[in-house]
Amino acid sequence: MEISDKTDYHLHTYYSDGVFSPAQVVSWAHENGLERIAITDHDGVEGIEEAEEAAKKYDIDVTPGIEFSTATTDGVGIHMLGYGIDTENRELLEACEDIRKKRKARNDRLIGQLVKDGYDISMDDLITRPGQDFVGKPIIARALVRKGYIKNVKDAFDDIFSRPEYRSIKKKKILVEEAMKIIIDAGGRPVLAHPALIRGIGERGSEEFKENAEAIIQRMLGHGLWGIETYYPKFTEEETEFFREEAEKYDLTPTKGSDYHGDQ
């Protein structure tokens, strides 16, 4: 995968928690001079065909992708990107459906807690387009913004969702090794997403964090890790350099992505 100012391998559409349609995301990519992109919606591939069709107009290369929220056996949350997947792979689609069911159960509990805390919000407030079947925390946050409870999406994560009663409401995540196998069996290449944002392994940027991050990478090597998202807007220069060196050390592909959702 080519890394340059004309590539972005981490884009979300409204088929997960992005704001815009796949065609609109492709148009945005064209307006920003991109030539190679990957659509990496959370736990689903519905938007890829539409993006590929739209990209023909601009001669943009679209890599079919996905992003899984996973966990290690000791409970560390890790996001895994998959590139070049077969979007019709049965095991992949079954895994996505199972994750959706777990997310719905989590969302029901989140909405219940919000109502308990005095927020007038229901599932009807979260549906913004016909056929929408994905609801993630950013979508709940946007509804809270629309209803005037908070000023922006960041406020929801910094204030409301950071409270203990909300942090305890979680969906059961698949193991990182399982997600990697699903990606590989679907013909794809697993990539560790925005590793500098991993929580629970030490203070970000510290030596403890770096040691634990490297240990995670080493464990993933045995399960087919192909790359590391090295170039990411929220990384410091030091973090970018550290993960670039990690990719080089372990002969992994460094990738670049904006994690674009449309409302950052």
N, C-alpha and C positions, 0 to 999 in steps of 0.2 A: 504494500500500500504506500503510495507516494505521500510524503509529508511536505507541504508547502503552504504558502499564503492562500492557495487556491483549493485547499482541501478542508473538509470538516466531517469527521466520521462519528458525530454524536449529536443527532437532531431528533427532536420529539414533535409529533403532530397531535391533533386532537383525538386520535385513536387511542392515545394514553392521556398524559396530563399536559400536553402542549395546547396552545391557544388556537393555532391555525391548522387548516386542512393540509394534507400532503402536497397538493398542488400549490397552495400558498407558500408553504415552506420551500418548495423548489423555486418558486418565483423569487422569494427572499434570497435564496442562495445565488441565483443569477444576478440579482441587483447588487450583491456583495462580492461579485467577481469569482465565485466558486465554480470549479469545474468537476470536482469529485466529492461526493457526499455519501453518507450512510444514514438511512432512516433507522433509528434505534428506539422504537417505542417500548414502553415497559410491558413485558409479559404478553406481547401480541404482535402480529405481523399484518394486520388488516390494511394498513395504510401504504404498504410497499408498492403494490401494483399501481395504485393511483399516482404515486410519486414517480414511478418508472415511466408511466405514460406521459405525465406532465414534463418530465425531463427531456423528452425527445424534441420538444419545441426549442430548448435552449442548448442542446447537445451537452447535457450534464450527465456524468456517469453516476448512477445510483447503486450503491452496494446494499443488498438486503441485510438488515441487522435486527438486533433485539437487545434489550437490557433486562437482566434478571436481578432482583434483590435477593441475596442469598446470605447464609450464615456459615461460619466455621463450626466445627463440632464443639468448640468452647464458647460459642455464642457471639463471636465478633461479626458484625454486619459488613458484608462486602457486595459491591455491585459488579456484575459480570456482563460484559458486552460480548455479543456473538456476531461475527461478520461472515458474509457469504453463505448464509443458511438457505436451506431448501424450505420455502415458506409453506409447502404442502406436506412436510414430513409429519406423519401421524403422531409419533411420540412427542414431538415438539408441540403440536396443537393440543394434545391431551394434557401436557404439563401446563400450558397456558390456561386452559379451562379450569384445571384444579386450583391454580393460583388465584384466578378470578373469584372462585367460590370462597376461598379463604379471605380475600380482600373484602368481599361483600359482608362477611360476618364481622370483620374488623370495623368496617364503616358503620354498620348498624350500632355497634357499641360506641363509636365516636360521636355519632349524632345523638345517641341517648345521653351521653355525658354532657354534650353542649346544651341540650334542652334542659337538663338538670341544673346547669349553671346559669340558666336564664337567657340563653340565645334562642331566638325564635327562628328555627331552621329545620327543614325536613329534607328528605331525599329529593322531593320535587324541585327544591331550590338548586340542586346540583346538576340537573339535566339542562344543557344549553343547546343541544342540537338533536334532530331526529336520529334514532338508532344508536345513541350513545350508550355504551354498556361498560365503560371504564370510569371509575371514580377513585381518585387518589387524594392524598392530603392537599396538594396544591389546588385541586378543584374545590374542595371544601373551603379552603382559605379564600379563594376568589369569591365564593358565595358570601362569606362573612364580610368581604370588602363591599360587595354590591349592596348588602343590607346595612352598611354603615357602622358595623361594629369595630372595624379596624381600618387603617388607612391603606395598607398594602399587604401583599402576601407574606412578606418577611415578618410582619408583626405577628401573624398567626403562629409561625414557627418559633419566633423568639419569645413570645409571651404565652399564648394559649397552649400550643402543643408541647411546650417545654415543661408544663406543670406535671407533677408526679402522677396525678390521676389520669392524664392523657398519655404520658410516656409508658404507663403500664398497659395500655391498650395496644396490642401488637398482633399482627397476623403471623401465623407460623410460616417461616421461610424455608425454602428448600436448601439443602446443603450445597456449598459451593462446588464440591466434587460432582454432585448430581447435575447441577446446572451445566458444568463444563462437559459432562458426558452427553447431555441432551444436545448441546451446541455441536459437538464433534460428530455425533451420530446423524445430525441433520446436515452434515457436510460443511459445517462452519468452523471458524477459528475463534477460540475463547481469548478474551482480552480483559485484563484487570482494569476496571474503570476508576478514574480519579482517585488513585490510591492515597494521596496526601489527605483526603477527607475521611479516611477510616477512623472510626471512633473506638475508644476503649483499649488502645494499645500504647498509651503514653501521650504526653503533651506533644501536640503537633510541632514538628521541626526538631524535637529533642533527639538525643542519641538513643534513648529508650525507644522512641517511636521508630526511628530508622532501623534499629536492630529487629524489632518485632515485625515491621513491614517486610524486611528482607526474609525473615523466617517464613512469613506467609507466602511470599513469592517462591521460596525454595520448596515448600510443601506442594504448591500448585504445579510446579514443574513436572512432577510425576504423574499428573493427571491431564497433561496436554496443553498447558498454558502456552499461548502463541505470542501474546504481546502485552504491553503495558501502556495505558493511556498516559503519556508523558507530558504532552503539551495541552494545558487546560487553563482557562482564564483565571481561575481562583488560586492557582499555584504561585508561590513566590519563585523568584529566579533560582534560589537555592534548592527548592523542592523539584523544580523542573530538571536541574542538573543532577540531583541525586537519583531520580528515577530514570533519567537518560543513561546514567552510568550503570544502574541496575539492569536495564534492558541490554546494554552492551555486554555486561559481565556474563549474563545468562543466555546470550544469543537469542533475545526476544525482540520482536518488532515494536519499535516505539510508535504510538499512534497519537493523533491530534483531534480534539473535539471541543466544541463550545458548550455542549449540553443545552443547546438552544430550546427554550420552551415558548418563546414569543412574548413574554412579559417581564423579562429581566431588564 
